[in-house]
Amino acid sequence: MANLAQKLVKTGVGLAAGAIGNRLSGGAWKAVTAKSKPEKNDPETSTKEAIAFAVLSAVIVGVVTTLAERRLAKWLGTDKKL
């Protein structure tokens, strides 16, 4: 049962970290470009700009998720493999 609870907590942390990372990437984009984040299906958004945002977003979400999962593993005591 504890294993199921850990999986549920890990899933929740992953989802929260993804949402936080997404917010951070939008904020970072606005800070750097002074524009709101581009919409991928907006015809006025250039392909170059859409790809740049996608890369920035992926990096930020990946870092936030990794940090959150490592912190959770440490908190749960399952970080022996890290």
C-alpha positions in Angstrom: 0.0 0.0 0.0 2.9 2.4 0.8 4.3 1.7 -2.7 1.0 2.8 -4.2 0.9 6.0 -2.1 4.5 6.8 -3.1 3.5 6.4 -6.8 0.5 8.7 -6.4 2.6 11.3 -4.6 5.3 11.1 -7.2 2.7 11.5 -10.0 1.2 14.6 -8.2 4.7 16.1 -7.7 5.5 15.5 -11.4 2.3 17.2 -12.5 2.8 20.1 -10.2 6.4 20.5 -11.3 5.3 20.5 -14.9 2.7 23.2 -14.2 5.2 25.3 -12.3 7.8 24.9 -15.1 5.3 25.9 -17.7 4.5 29.1 -15.7 8.1 29.8 -15.3 8.9 29.4 -19.0 6.1 31.9 -19.8 7.5 34.3 -17.4 11.1 33.8 -18.6 10.0 34.3 -22.2 8.2 37.5 -21.3 11.3 38.8 -19.3 13.6 38.1 -22.2 11.4 39.2 -25.2 8.9 41.6 -23.5 6.2 39.6 -25.4 3.7 37.1 -24.0 4.5 33.4 -24.8 3.8 32.5 -28.4 0.9 30.2 -29.3 2.1 27.3 -31.5 -0.9 27.5 -33.8 -0.9 31.3 -34.2 -0.1 32.2 -37.9 1.6 35.4 -36.7 4.1 33.5 -34.7 7.2 32.7 -36.7 8.5 29.1 -36.8 11.8 30.3 -35.3 10.0 31.9 -32.4 7.8 28.9 -31.7 10.8 26.6 -31.7 12.8 28.9 -29.5 10.0 28.9 -27.0 9.5 25.2 -27.2 13.2 24.6 -26.4 13.2 27.1 -23.5 10.0 25.6 -22.1 11.3 22.0 -22.4 14.6 22.9 -20.6 12.8 24.8 -17.8 10.1 22.1 -17.3 12.8 19.3 -17.4 14.9 21.0 -14.7 12.0 21.8 -12.4 10.7 18.3 -12.7 14.1 16.7 -12.1 14.7 18.8 -9.0 11.2 18.1 -7.6 11.6 14.4 -8.2 15.0 14.3 -6.6 13.8 16.3 -3.6 10.8 13.9 -3.2 13.1 10.8 -3.4 15.3 12.3 -0.7 12.2 13.1 1.4 10.8 9.5 0.9 14.2 8.0 1.6 14.4 6.3 -1.8 17.3 8.4 -3.0 20.0 5.7 -2.3 20.3 5.1 -6.1 20.7 8.8 -6.9 
